[in-house]
Amino acid sequence: MAHWAFLIPLVPAATYFVILLFGKRFGERCSYIGIGALGASWVMAAINAYQWIDRREIVRESVEWAQWGSGSIRVGTHVDGLATMMLVVVTSVSLLVHIYSLEYLRGDRRYTHYYAALSLFSASMLMLVIADNTLALLTSWELVGLCSFMLISHWWEDKDNSNAGLKAFITNRVGDVGLIVGIIILYFVAGKTFDIDTINSAALSGTIRHGTLLIAACCLLAAVCSKSGQVPLHIWLPDAMAGPTPVSALIHAATMVVAGVYMVARLYGVFFAGFSIGDGGMNLLALVGGVTMVIGASMAFVQNDIKRVLAYSTISQLGYMVAALGVGAWTGGVFHLFTHAFFKACLFLGAGSLSHACHHTFDMREMGGLRKKMPTTFLTFTIGTLALAGVPPLAGFWSKDEILNGARANDFPIIMVLGFVAAIMTAAYMGRALYLIFFGEYRGHAHPHESPKVMMVPVTILAGLAVVVGLLNAPFADYRFGQWVKFEVEVENLYGAEGAVAEGEAAAAAEGEHAAEGAAAAAEGEHAAEGEAGAEGEAAAEAEGEHAAEGEHVIVHSIAEIKELAPGETVLFEPEEHKFNIGVAGSSVAIGLVGLLIATWIYLLRKAPKNLLLVNPFRALHTLLVQKYYLDKLAVDGIAKGTAGPVADGSYWVNQKIIDGAVNGVGVTTKKYLAPFAYEQLDQFVVDGLYNGLGETTKGLGGAFRKLQNGRIQRYGLWLFFAVAILALVVALLA
């Protein structure tokens, strides 16, 4: 199936055009076209996953896209463990969202447009997942952004919805500039190629200066911040809740916002080398993720709209994923992306069920006591909440523990502390939401009831997945997820060899070349000696943490290990993995339970002092959170409006004074000077004079010739005689 992976996005992409062109004829039945297409894509993704688990063979297929002179660009598909996992996630969540939307969007005024855009949205993300080069990734990246704009502003008649779509679109364009610049830099420094594997290998091999890699990684990080809602470009994500709730579920679980995290995981060689992740301490990628997970969690506390609570939760959880990749916990970050997709989609679709039952409101102040009236929604929402809070044995526990353990083991103590802080906050704000919605007395004005089965079946499936998928990477399951989905890239060690420019070192001289060759020969001899030493020597080397061989390649976990090898030797780079740590896991669970107990004390038992928020410093903190750390005001009022006002005024002045002035000046000059001259001199004297003169001349010639044409044959004969005589005379004279 991997050889035919292009069919997985192609089917829903074709569906987009079918629904767009013929959907009006089918009416609401057009939804079954989209569901059928995603169902087919899901089946193909499932077959591909089964085959990958069985063989684990990376498949690359490409064709020539463009050619110029001696150069060309190829485009195709790249299917490995990471792509296989994402294909399953995107098709699964998207299929369930398509089914859920049957009832949620029933009777919508743009029902056909919705299903067409939803199909294209899914297809765009699937194309991004299997892209084998950065140019194809960029194309899919922009399509994902376009589709999110269409769906966020689905009900564009409401100005708030329209503004939300524009805010998302423009904010993402800011980050996309970084993506484009980063791709251009990598194209030239990696040997004029867009191929992702080649770029990763070049980044780790020592052929690119570290400063250049750092610049490229920073540019790409700007795109991650905008697409995946990282500080400071996260401001569009809460407003994106203006779109239909199923769209929110798809954006937050499997498409738009996870695209940035996926891009970091796919181009991890660039980020790992550029930010020196293997050196420990702190780097920009880890810092952005760490700050984001705390800021996102803190702002969720003061939201009354359940979708906004979940939106800030997504920002925080994306921070976990980015921080995981920043500390070198590659599997932890990717595994959290995988588990988060299911329980976050469950929560968002659960929020849609609540709105459907409570007269289309998402305000938790108008809910309460719904656990008895909506038992299925209560059960599934509770499972999603506990999974998000990291309560074992649910999915969030296993993936979040991987991240915290990676931060500890790779010497990133600050990120581990921030992760624990975000964990207690996550449990607390989700406990608050759970109690406000399902406990106490009903505070609304509708007549709540359980949602139809067509909505609740997808939610129930997602809740079930939130229970079991975390077990895929549990210790007793032999960390199978980590084995199936791993980052691997072949790297030729060129540090210190001729042509290497890593760390600004000059190319080796002739003596250096000979020395390198001698070192390589010595290294080969050492490897041969190690091989002769037998199994006992290999075990000793492994116990000391030295390189282990897999087939013909030596496995390394850091750039320092690559440098230790002989120049020219090819190795297999894999980020280092760390086993389950009971201390970290226990601490994480304890902190999560503390957060839930705090929420229980305040919102269920109502033991908190009255008017607590009116007392400093709580009042100041509450104001800061309500104002979203003033980042929205800075971006919208300070930057956007501050720029748009002067730009608009300047544009208006240029239009009125320069463009309109020039046009008006031409008009006045034409009217005052050119028009009279053209009329009196050119038109009347030249043009009319010419035609009048031709007329008079023609009239005079006509009168003269009219006298000759009198109808008398004798005169015609006389004229003929004179003509012949004159002709004869001329001939005689010429002769």
BAGU-55086 format. One line per 8 residues: number of its first residue (from 1); their letters; for each residue x negated, y negated, z negated of C-alpha. Coordinates in Angstrom, 1 decimal, decimal comma, m for minus. Last residue first. Layout:
N
NUM) A) X/Y/Z  ...;
This chain:
735
735) ALLAVVLA) m13,0/m54,1/81,3  m11,9/m56,3/78,5  m10,6/m59,0/80,9  m8,8/m56,4/83,0  m7,2/m54,8/79,9  m6,1/m58,2/78,7  m4,6/m59,2/82,1  m2,8/m55,9/82,3;
727) LIAVAFFL) m1,3/m56,4/78,8  m0,2/m59,9/79,8  1,5/m58,6/83,0  3,2/m55,8/81,1  4,6/m58,2/78,5  5,7/m60,7/81,2  7,6/m57,9/83,0  9,2/m56,7/79,8;
719) WLGYRQIR) 10,3/m60,2/79,0  11,9/m60,5/82,4  13,6/m57,1/82,0  15,1/m58,1/78,7  16,3/m61,3/80,3  18,0/m59,4/83,1  19,6/m57,0/80,6  21,4/m59,7/78,7;
711) GNQLKRFA) 22,5/m58,6/75,2  21,4/m61,8/73,4  18,6/m60,4/71,1  16,0/m63,0/71,8  18,1/m65,7/70,2  18,6/m63,5/67,1  14,8/m63,2/66,8  14,5/m66,9/66,1;
703) GGLGKTTE) 17,4/m66,9/63,6  16,0/m63,8/61,8  12,6/m65,4/61,6  14,1/m68,5/60,0  16,1/m66,4/57,5  13,1/m64,2/56,6  11,1/m67,3/56,0  13,9/m68,8/53,9;
695) GLGNYLGD) 14,2/m65,6/51,8  10,5/m65,1/51,4  10,2/m68,7/50,1  13,1/m68,2/47,7  11,5/m65,0/46,4  8,1/m66,7/45,9  9,7/m69,9/44,5  11,8/m67,8/42,0;
687) VVFQDLQE) 8,7/m66,0/40,7  6,2/m68,8/40,8  8,2/m72,0/40,2  11,3/m71,0/38,2  10,0/m67,9/36,4  6,3/m68,7/35,9  6,3/m72,4/35,5  9,6/m73,4/34,0;
679) YAFPALYK) 10,7/m70,2/32,2  7,3/m68,8/31,2  6,1/m72,2/30,1  9,3/m72,9/28,2  9,0/m69,4/26,5  5,3/m69,5/25,7  5,3/m72,8/23,8  8,0/m73,1/21,3;
671) KTTVGVGN) 9,8/m69,7/21,4  6,6/m67,7/21,7  4,8/m69,6/19,1  7,7/m69,3/16,7  8,1/m65,5/17,3  4,3/m64,9/17,0  4,3/m66,8/13,8  7,3/m64,9/12,5;
663) VAGDIIKQ) 5,5/m61,6/13,2  2,3/m62,8/11,6  4,1/m64,2/8,6  6,1/m61,0/8,3  2,9/m59,0/8,1  0,8/m61,4/6,2  3,0/m63,4/3,8  6,1/m61,2/3,3;
655) NVWYSGDA) 4,5/m57,8/3,7  1,3/m58,6/2,0  3,2/m60,2/m0,9  5,5/m57,1/m1,1  2,5/m54,8/m1,1  0,8/m56,9/m3,9  4,0/m56,8/m6,0  4,4/m53,1/m5,5;
647) VPGATGKA) 0,7/m52,4/m6,3  0,9/m54,7/m9,3  4,0/m52,9/m10,6  3,0/m49,4/m9,5  m0,3/m49,5/m11,4  1,0/m50,6/m14,7  4,1/m48,5/m14,1  2,1/m45,3/m13,5;
639) IGDVALKD) m0,9/m46,0/m15,8  0,5/m47,7/m18,9  4,2/m47,1/m18,8  4,1/m43,5/m17,4  0,7/m42,2/m18,4  0,2/m44,1/m21,6  3,8/m43,9/m22,6  3,7/m40,1/m22,0;
631) LYYKQVLL) 0,5/m39,8/m24,0  2,0/m41,7/m27,0  1,2/m38,7/m29,2  4,5/m37,3/m27,9  6,5/m40,3/m29,3  8,5/m37,8/m31,3  5,3/m36,3/m32,6  3,7/m39,7/m33,6;
623) THLARFPN) 7,0/m40,7/m35,3  7,1/m37,5/m37,3  3,5/m38,0/m38,3  4,2/m41,5/m39,5  7,3/m40,4/m41,4  5,4/m37,4/m42,9  2,6/m39,7/m44,2  4,7/m41,4/m45,5;
615) VLLLNKPA) 8,1/m40,5/m46,8  11,1/m40,8/m44,5  10,5/m37,3/m43,2  11,2/m35,7/m46,6  14,6/m37,4/m46,7  15,9/m34,4/m48,7  13,4/m32,1/m50,3  13,0/m28,8/m48,5;
607) KRLLYIWT) 15,0/m25,9/m50,0  17,3/m25,5/m47,0  17,4/m21,6/m47,4  17,6/m21,2/m43,6  15,9/m24,3/m42,3  13,3/m25,3/m44,8  12,4/m22,1/m46,7  13,0/m19,9/m43,6;
599) AILLGVLG) 10,8/m22,1/m41,4  8,1/m21,9/m44,1  8,5/m18,2/m44,3  8,2/m17,8/m40,5  4,9/m19,8/m40,6  3,6/m17,7/m43,4  4,5/m14,6/m41,5  2,4/m15,9/m38,5;
591) IAVSSGAV) m0,5/m16,6/m40,8  m0,4/m13,1/m42,2  m0,1/m11,5/m38,8  m3,2/m13,5/m37,5  m5,2/m12,6/m40,6  m4,4/m8,9/m40,2  m5,4/m9,0/m36,6  m8,6/m10,8/m37,3;
583) GINFKHEE) m9,6/m8,4/m40,1  m8,4/m5,3/m38,2  m10,7/m6,1/m35,2  m9,7/m4,4/m31,9  m12,7/m3,9/m29,6  m14,6/m6,6/m27,9  m15,1/m7,0/m24,1  m18,1/m8,7/m22,4;
575) PEFLVTEG) m17,4/m10,4/m19,1  m18,4/m8,2/m16,2  m21,3/m8,7/m13,8  m22,5/m5,8/m11,6  m26,1/m6,0/m10,7  m28,2/m6,3/m7,6  m32,0/m6,7/m8,0  m33,6/m9,4/m6,0;
567) PALEKIEA) m35,6/m10,9/m8,8  m36,3/m8,3/m11,5  m33,9/m8,3/m14,5  m34,0/m10,5/m17,5  m32,3/m13,3/m15,6  m29,2/m11,3/m15,2  m29,0/m10,6/m18,9  m29,2/m14,4/m19,6;
559) ISHVIVHE) m26,4/m14,9/m17,1  m24,1/m12,8/m19,3  m22,3/m9,5/m19,4  m24,5/m7,2/m17,3  m23,7/m3,8/m15,7  m26,5/m2,2/m13,7  m25,4/m1,0/m10,4  m26,0/2,3/m8,6;
551) GEAAHEGE) m23,2/4,2/m10,3  m22,4/2,4/m13,5  m25,6/1,7/m15,4  m25,6/0,4/m18,9  m27,7/m2,6/m19,8  m29,1/m2,9/m23,3  m27,0/m3,1/m26,4  m29,5/m1,3/m28,6;
543) AEAAAEGE) m27,1/1,7/m28,8  m26,9/1,8/m25,0  m30,7/2,0/m24,7  m30,8/4,8/m27,3  m28,1/6,7/m25,4  m30,1/6,3/m22,2  m33,3/7,6/m23,9  m31,5/10,7/m25,2;
535) AGAEGEAA) m29,9/11,4/m21,9  m33,1/11,9/m20,1  m36,5/10,1/m20,2  m36,8/10,7/m16,5  m34,1/8,1/m15,8  m35,9/5,6/m18,1  m39,1/6,3/m16,2  m37,3/5,6/m12,9;
527) HEGEAAAA) m35,9/2,4/m14,3  m39,3/1,3/m15,6  m40,9/2,1/m12,2  m38,2/0,1/m10,5  m39,0/m2,8/m13,0  m42,7/m2,5/m12,2  m41,9/m2,7/m8,5  m39,7/m5,7/m9,1;
519) AGEAAHEG) m42,4/m7,4/m11,2  m44,9/m6,8/m8,5  m42,6/m8,3/m5,9  m42,0/m11,2/m8,2  m45,8/m11,7/m8,7  m46,3/m11,6/m5,0  m43,6/m14,2/m4,5  m45,0/m16,4/m7,3;
511) EAAAAAEG) m48,4/m16,4/m5,6  m46,7/m17,5/m2,4  m44,9/m20,3/m4,2  m41,6/m19,9/m5,9  m38,9/m22,4/m5,0  m38,6/m25,3/m7,3  m36,6/m25,1/m10,6  m33,5/m27,3/m10,9;
503) EAVAGEAG) m31,7/m25,1/m13,4  m30,9/m22,7/m10,6  m32,5/m23,6/m7,3  m33,5/m20,1/m6,1  m35,0/m20,1/m2,6  m37,8/m17,9/m3,5  m37,0/m15,9/m6,7  m36,9/m17,4/m10,2;
495) YLNEVEVE) m33,2/m16,6/m10,7  m32,2/m14,7/m7,6  m30,5/m11,7/m9,2  m28,0/m10,4/m6,7  m24,6/m10,3/m8,2  m21,7/m7,9/m7,6  m18,5/m9,1/m9,1  m16,2/m7,5/m11,6;
487) FKVWQGFR) m13,3/m9,0/m13,6  m11,1/m6,3/m15,1  m7,6/m5,2/m14,9  m7,1/m1,4/m15,0  m9,8/m0,9/m17,7  m8,6/m3,8/m19,8  m5,0/m2,6/m19,5  m6,0/0,9/m20,6;
479) YDAFPANL) m7,4/m0,3/m23,9  m7,7/3,4/m25,1  m3,9/3,6/m25,8  m4,7/4,0/m29,5  m6,7/0,8/m29,4  m3,8/m1,2/m27,9  m4,1/m2,5/m24,4  m0,9/m1,1/m22,8;
471) LGVVVALG) 0,9/m1,4/m26,2  1,6/m5,0/m25,5  4,0/m4,0/m22,7  6,4/m2,2/m25,1  8,5/m4,7/m27,1  8,4/m7,6/m24,7  9,4/m5,1/m22,0  12,5/m4,3/m23,9;
463) ALITVPVM) 13,3/m8,0/m24,3  12,8/m8,5/m20,5  15,2/m5,7/m19,8  17,8/m7,1/m22,2  17,6/m10,6/m20,5  18,0/m9,0/m17,1  21,1/m7,1/m18,4  22,5/m10,2/m20,1;
455) MVKPSEHP) 23,2/m12,3/m17,1  25,0/m9,8/m14,9  26,6/m8,5/m18,1  28,5/m11,7/m18,7  27,5/m14,1/m21,5  28,7/m13,5/m25,1  31,2/m16,0/m26,4  31,1/m19,5/m27,8;
447) HAHGRYEG) 34,4/m21,6/m28,0  33,1/m25,1/m27,5  33,0/m28,0/m29,9  29,7/m27,5/m31,6  28,5/m27,2/m35,2  28,9/m23,4/m35,8  28,1/m22,7/m39,4  24,8/m21,3/m40,7;
439) FFILYLAR) 22,6/m19,0/m38,6  22,1/m18,3/m34,9  21,0/m21,6/m33,3  19,4/m23,6/m36,2  17,8/m20,4/m37,7  16,2/m19,2/m34,5  15,0/m22,7/m33,5  13,3/m23,2/m36,9;
431) GMYAATMI) 11,8/m19,8/m36,8  10,3/m20,7/m33,4  8,9/m23,9/m34,9  7,3/m22,0/m37,8  5,9/m19,0/m36,0  4,3/m21,3/m33,4  2,9/m23,6/m36,1  1,2/m20,7/m37,9;
423) AAVFGLVM) m0,3/m19,4/m34,6  m1,4/m22,9/m33,5  m3,5/m23,2/m36,7  m4,9/m19,7/m36,2  m5,9/m20,5/m32,6  m7,5/m23,8/m33,7  m9,6/m21,9/m36,2  m10,6/m19,4/m33,5;
415) IIPFDNAR) m11,4/m22,2/m31,1  m13,7/m23,9/m33,7  m15,4/m20,6/m34,5  m16,6/m20,0/m30,9  m19,4/m17,5/m31,4  m18,4/m14,8/m28,8  m17,1/m12,4/m31,5  m14,9/m14,9/m33,2;
407) AGNLIEDK) m13,4/m16,4/m30,0  m12,9/m12,9/m28,5  m11,1/m11,8/m31,7  m8,7/m14,8/m31,5  m8,0/m14,0/m27,8  m7,5/m10,3/m28,2  m5,2/m10,9/m31,2  m3,0/m13,1/m29,1;
399) SWFGALPP) m2,6/m10,2/m26,6  m1,8/m7,6/m29,1  0,6/m9,6/m31,3  2,4/m11,2/m28,4  3,6/m7,8/m27,1  5,5/m6,6/m30,2  3,9/m4,2/m32,7  3,4/m6,4/m34,6;
391) VGALALTG) 4,5/m10,1/m35,1  2,7/m12,5/m32,8  5,1/m15,5/m33,1  5,9/m15,1/m29,4  6,8/m11,5/m29,9  8,9/m12,4/m32,9  10,8/m15,1/m30,9  11,3/m12,8/m27,9;
383) ITFTLFTT) 12,7/m10,1/m30,1  15,0/m12,6/m31,9  16,2/m13,9/m28,5  17,1/m10,4/m27,4  19,0/m9,6/m30,6  20,8/m13,0/m30,7  21,8/m12,8/m27,0  23,1/m9,4/m27,5;
375) PMKKRLGG) 25,1/m10,4/m30,7  26,7/m13,5/m29,2  29,6/m14,3/m31,5  28,0/m12,8/m34,6  24,6/m14,3/m34,1  26,1/m17,7/m33,0  26,2/m19,3/m36,5  24,7/m22,5/m35,3;
367) MERMDFTH) 25,0/m24,7/m32,1  25,6/m28,4/m31,5  22,4/m29,4/m33,3  20,5/m27,0/m31,2  21,2/m29,2/m28,1  21,0/m27,0/m25,0  24,6/m27,8/m23,9  26,5/m26,3/m21,0;
359) HCAHSLSG) 29,8/m25,7/m22,9  28,3/m23,5/m25,6  28,5/m20,1/m23,9  26,6/m20,9/m20,7  24,1/m23,0/m22,8  23,4/m20,0/m25,1  23,0/m17,7/m22,1  20,6/m20,2/m20,5;
351) AGLFLCAK) 18,6/m20,2/m23,7  18,4/m16,4/m23,5  17,1/m16,8/m20,0  14,4/m19,0/m21,4  13,6/m16,7/m24,2  13,4/m13,5/m22,1  11,3/m15,3/m19,5  8,9/m16,2/m22,4;
343) FFAHTFLH) 8,9/m12,6/m23,7  8,1/m11,2/m20,3  5,6/m13,7/m18,9  3,8/m13,9/m22,2  2,7/m10,3/m22,0  0,8/m10,7/m18,7  m0,7/m14,2/m19,3  m1,8/m12,9/m22,7;
335) FVGGTWAG) m3,5/m9,9/m21,0  m5,3/m12,4/m18,6  m6,6/m14,4/m21,5  m7,6/m11,4/m23,6  m9,2/m9,7/m20,6  m11,4/m12,8/m20,0  m12,4/m13,4/m23,6  m15,4/m15,5/m22,5;
327) VGLAAVMY) m14,7/m18,4/m24,8  m13,3/m20,6/m22,1  m11,2/m17,8/m20,6  m9,5/m17,4/m24,0  m9,2/m21,2/m24,3  m7,3/m21,3/m21,0  m5,0/m18,5/m22,1  m4,3/m20,0/m25,6;
319) GLQSITSY) m3,7/m23,4/m24,0  m1,1/m21,7/m21,8  0,5/m20,6/m25,0  0,7/m24,2/m26,3  2,1/m25,6/m23,1  4,6/m22,7/m23,0  5,7/m23,5/m26,5  6,1/m27,1/m25,5;
311) ALVRKIDN) 8,5/m25,9/m22,8  10,3/m23,5/m25,2  11,1/m26,3/m27,6  12,1/m28,4/m24,6  14,5/m25,7/m23,5  16,0/m25,6/m27,0  16,8/m29,3/m27,0  16,4/m30,6/m30,5;
303) QVFAMSAG) 12,6/m31,2/m30,3  10,6/m32,3/m33,3  8,7/m29,1/m34,0  7,8/m28,4/m30,4  5,4/m31,4/m30,5  3,1/m29,6/m32,9  2,8/m26,4/m30,7  1,8/m28,3/m27,6;
295) IVMTVGGV) m0,8/m30,3/m29,5  m2,3/m27,2/m31,1  m2,5/m25,1/m27,9  m3,7/m28,1/m25,9  m6,6/m28,9/m28,1  m8,0/m25,3/m27,9  m7,4/m25,0/m24,1  m9,2/m28,3/m23,4;
287) LALLNMGG) m12,0/m27,4/m25,7  m12,5/m23,9/m24,2  m12,7/m25,3/m20,7  m15,0/m28,2/m21,8  m17,5/m26,1/m23,5  m18,3/m25,2/m27,1  m20,8/m23,0/m29,1  m21,4/m19,8/m27,1;
279) DGISFGAF) m24,1/m19,4/m24,4  m22,0/m17,1/m22,3  m19,6/m19,9/m21,4  m22,3/m21,9/m19,7  m19,6/m24,3/m18,3  m20,7/m24,0/m14,7  m21,8/m20,3/m15,0  m18,6/m19,0/m16,5;
271) FVGYLRAV) m16,4/m21,5/m14,6  m17,8/m20,6/m11,2  m17,9/m16,8/m11,9  m14,3/m17,0/m13,2  m12,9/m18,0/m9,8  m10,0/m15,5/m10,0  m9,5/m15,9/m13,8  m9,6/m19,7/m13,4;
263) MYVGAVVM) m7,2/m19,6/m10,5  m4,8/m17,3/m12,5  m4,8/m19,8/m15,4  m3,9/m22,6/m12,9  m1,2/m20,5/m11,2  0,4/m19,6/m14,6  2,2/m22,9/m14,6  4,0/m22,6/m11,3;
255) TAAHILAS) 4,8/m18,9/m11,0  5,4/m16,1/m13,5  6,7/m17,1/m16,9  7,1/m20,9/m17,2  8,1/m21,6/m13,6  10,4/m18,5/m13,4  12,1/m19,2/m16,7  12,5/m22,9/m15,8;
247) VPTPGAMA) 14,1/m21,9/m12,5  16,5/m19,6/m14,3  17,4/m22,7/m16,5  18,4/m24,9/m13,5  16,1/m28,0/m13,2  15,9/m30,8/m15,7  13,6/m28,6/m17,8  10,8/m30,1/m15,7;
239) DPLWIHLP) 10,7/m33,0/m18,1  8,9/m30,8/m20,6  6,2/m29,9/m18,0  5,4/m33,3/m16,5  3,4/m34,6/m19,5  0,8/m31,7/m19,4  m1,8/m33,8/m17,6  m3,7/m34,7/m20,8;
231) VQGSKSCV) m3,9/m32,0/m22,0  m3,1/m28,8/m20,2  0,2/m28,2/m18,3  m0,9/m25,3/m16,1  m0,7/m27,1/m12,8  m2,1/m30,5/m14,0  m4,7/m29,2/m16,3  m5,8/m26,4/m14,0;
223) AALLCCAA) m6,3/m28,9/m11,1  m8,5/m31,0/m13,4  m10,4/m27,8/m14,3  m11,2/m27,3/m10,6  m13,0/m30,7/m10,6  m14,8/m29,8/m13,8  m16,0/m26,5/m12,4  m17,3/m28,2/m9,2;
215) ILLTGHRI) m19,2/m30,7/m11,3  m20,7/m28,0/m13,5  m21,6/m25,9/m10,5  m23,5/m28,9/m9,1  m25,4/m29,4/m12,4  m26,2/m25,7/m12,6  m27,9/m25,7/m9,2  m26,7/m23,0/m6,9;
207) TGSLAASN) m28,7/m20,0/m5,9  m28,9/m18,5/m9,4  m26,9/m15,4/m8,9  m23,8/m16,2/m11,0  m22,4/m19,0/m8,8  m23,4/m17,2/m5,6  m21,5/m14,1/m6,6  m18,4/m16,0/m7,5;
199) ITDIDFTK) m18,5/m17,9/m4,2  m19,0/m14,7/m2,2  m16,1/m13,1/m3,9  m13,9/m16,1/m3,3  m14,6/m16,4/0,4  m14,4/m20,1/1,4  m17,9/m20,1/2,9  m20,5/m22,6/3,9;
191) GAVFYLII) m23,4/m21,0/2,1  m22,2/m21,2/m1,5  m23,3/m24,9/m1,9  m21,2/m26,1/1,1  m17,9/m24,4/0,4  m18,2/m24,8/m3,4  m18,3/m28,6/m3,0  m15,3/m28,6/m0,7;
183) IGVILGVD) m13,3/m26,3/m3,0  m14,1/m28,6/m6,0  m13,0/m31,7/m4,1  m9,7/m30,1/m3,0  m9,0/m28,8/m6,6  m9,9/m32,1/m8,1  m7,4/m33,9/m5,8  m4,9/m31,3/m6,8;
175) GVRNTIFA) m5,0/m32,7/m10,4  m3,5/m36,0/m9,4  m1,1/m34,3/m6,9  0,2/m32,3/m9,9  1,2/m35,4/m11,7  2,9/m36,7/m8,6  5,1/m33,6/m8,0  6,0/m33,1/m11,7;
167) KLGANSND) 7,0/m36,8/m12,1  8,9/m36,7/m8,9  10,9/m33,7/m9,9  11,6/m35,3/m13,3  12,6/m38,5/m11,7  15,2/m36,8/m9,6  16,6/m34,9/m12,6  16,8/m38,2/m14,6;
159) KDEWWHSI) 18,4/m39,9/m11,6  21,3/m37,4/m11,5  22,2/m36,9/m7,8  19,0/m34,8/m7,6  20,6/m31,6/m9,0  17,9/m29,4/m7,6  15,2/m31,8/m8,8  13,3/m29,1/m10,6;
151) LMFSCLGV) 14,0/m26,7/m7,7  12,6/m28,8/m4,8  9,6/m30,1/m6,9  8,8/m26,5/m7,9  8,9/m25,5/m4,3  6,5/m28,2/m3,3  4,1/m27,3/m6,1  4,1/m23,6/m5,1;
143) LEWSTLLA) 3,5/m24,5/m1,5  0,5/m26,6/m2,6  m1,1/m23,7/m4,4  m0,3/m21,4/m1,4  m2,3/m23,6/0,9  m5,1/m24,1/m1,7  m5,4/m20,3/m2,2  m5,6/m19,8/1,6;
135) LTNDAIVL) m8,5/m22,3/1,6  m10,1/m20,8/m1,5  m10,5/m17,3/0,0  m9,0/m13,8/m0,5  m5,5/m14,9/m1,3  m3,5/m12,0/m2,9  m2,1/m14,0/m5,9  m1,6/m17,2/m3,9;
127) MLMSASFL) 0,5/m15,4/m1,4  2,6/m14,0/m4,2  3,1/m17,5/m5,7  4,3/m18,8/m2,3  6,7/m15,9/m1,8  8,3/m16,4/m5,2  8,9/m20,1/m4,5  10,1/m19,4/m1,0;
119) SLAAYYHT) 12,7/m17,0/m2,4  13,8/m19,5/m5,0  14,0/m22,3/m2,4  16,4/m20,2/m0,2  18,4/m19,1/m3,3  18,9/m22,7/m4,4  19,6/m24,1/m0,9  22,5/m21,6/m0,6;
111) YRRDGRLY) 23,9/m22,5/m4,0  23,8/m26,2/m3,4  27,1/m27,2/m4,8  26,9/m24,6/m7,5  29,9/m22,3/m7,7  28,0/m19,5/m9,4  24,6/m20,8/m10,5  24,5/m18,9/m13,8;
103) ELSYIHVL) 26,5/m15,9/m12,5  24,3/m14,8/m9,6  21,3/m16,6/m11,2  20,6/m13,6/m13,5  20,0/m11,4/m10,4  17,5/m13,8/m8,9  15,8/m14,3/m12,3  15,5/m10,5/m12,7;
95) LSVSTVVV) 13,8/m10,3/m9,2  11,5/m13,2/m10,0  10,4/m11,7/m13,3  9,6/m8,3/m11,7  8,1/m9,7/m8,5  5,8/m12,1/m10,3  4,6/m9,8/m13,0  4,0/m6,8/m10,7;
87) LMMTALGD) 2,1/m8,9/m8,2  0,2/m10,4/m11,0  m1,1/m7,0/m12,3  m2,1/m5,9/m8,8  m3,9/m9,2/m8,2  m6,0/m8,8/m11,4  m6,7/m5,1/m10,7  m7,8/m5,7/m7,1;
79) VHTGVRIS) m6,1/m6,7/m3,9  m7,8/m9,3/m1,7  m5,8/m10,4/1,4  m6,7/m12,2/4,5  m8,2/m15,3/6,0  m11,4/m15,7/8,1  m12,9/m19,0/9,0  m15,4/m19,4/11,8;
71) GSGWQAWE) m18,8/m20,8/12,7  m20,9/m20,4/15,8  m19,1/m23,1/17,7  m15,8/m23,5/16,1  m13,4/m20,7/15,0  m10,2/m20,5/13,1  m8,1/m17,8/11,4  m10,1/m14,7/12,0;
63) VSERVIER) m8,5/m11,7/10,3  m8,9/m10,3/6,8  m8,3/m7,1/4,8  m9,9/m6,5/1,4  m9,0/m3,5/m0,8  m10,5/m2,9/m4,2  m10,3/0,7/m5,2  m8,9/1,6/m8,6;
55) RDIWQYAN) m7,9/5,1/m7,5  m4,9/6,3/m9,6  m4,2/3,0/m11,4  m4,4/1,2/m8,1  m2,0/3,6/m6,4  0,6/3,2/m9,1  0,2/m0,6/m9,0  0,5/m0,6/m5,2;
47) IAAMVWSA) 3,7/1,4/m5,4  5,1/m1,0/m8,0  4,2/m4,0/m5,8  5,9/m2,4/m2,8  9,0/m1,7/m4,9  9,0/m5,2/m6,3  8,7/m6,7/m2,8  11,7/m4,7/m1,7;
39) GLAGIGIY) 13,7/m5,8/m4,7  12,6/m9,4/m4,0  14,0/m9,1/m0,4  17,3/m7,5/m1,6  17,8/m10,2/m4,2  17,3/m12,9/m1,7  19,7/m11,4/0,8  22,1/m10,7/m2,0;
31) SCREGFRK) 22,2/m14,4/m2,8  23,5/m15,1/0,7  26,8/m13,6/m0,5  27,5/m17,1/m2,0  28,5/m18,3/1,4  27,6/m15,9/4,2  28,0/m18,4/7,0  26,2/m21,1/5,1;
23) GFLLIVFY) 23,2/m18,8/4,5  22,4/m18,5/8,2  19,5/m20,9/8,8  18,3/m21,5/5,3  19,1/m18,0/4,1  17,2/m16,5/7,0  14,3/m19,0/6,7  13,8/m18,3/3,0;
15) TAAPVLPI) 14,2/m14,5/3,6  11,1/m14,5/5,8  9,1/m15,8/2,9  10,7/m13,2/0,6  9,5/m10,4/3,0  6,1/m11,9/3,7  5,0/m12,1/0,1  4,9/m8,3/m0,4;
7) LFAWHAM) 4,2/m7,6/3,3  0,7/m9,1/3,0  m0,1/m6,1/0,7  m0,2/m3,7/3,6  m3,7/m2,4/3,0  m2,9/m2,4/m0,7  0,0/0,0/0,0;
